[in-house]
Amino acid sequence: MADTAQQFDQVITLCSEIFLKKMEDYGTAWRIMRTTSITDQIFIKANRIRSIECKGVSKVNEGVVPEFIGIINYAIMGLIQLELGVANTENANENRALVRERYLHYFNLAKKLMLDKNHDYDEAWRSMRVSSYTDLILMKINRTKEIEDHNGATLISEGIDANYFDMINYSVFALIRLVIET
């Protein structure tokens, strides 16, 4: 059986390289985004993946892999925003070292959560279709939007952060299947 932790680390390397390169190009301008806007960015990416999966073709010369990477990176941005709050325009391009550290912190928390759940579910994700990960991500986005519309309040359910973590992990599973194992 494949070593899931090692494969997860390969996905962390892939996504973090892109995140860090984009941070060099754009700085941390995304820090002015509210989490609702980040959730909508994730929705756009997941919706495009589903559209490509259903149509079987894309007219833009990018497949679904960059979109899954984008979902991971935006979900981590969302977690950072939940922790640090939205930056105003004057300090939007803040300490890149802090952002880099928080990015890796949340990716490693997602990995720990995945390993714990993977233990309990016996790697059931390996038998799932990639399209099911897409549908689960879209469901998590809808849940997140509902929670955001209620100002983060829930009666019994997990919060926005838990949904972001699940979106990260479903996207990691997709990338393992589409990139690492191919």
Order of alpha helices (4+ residues) and beta strands (2+ residues): alpha-alpha-alpha-alpha-alpha-alpha
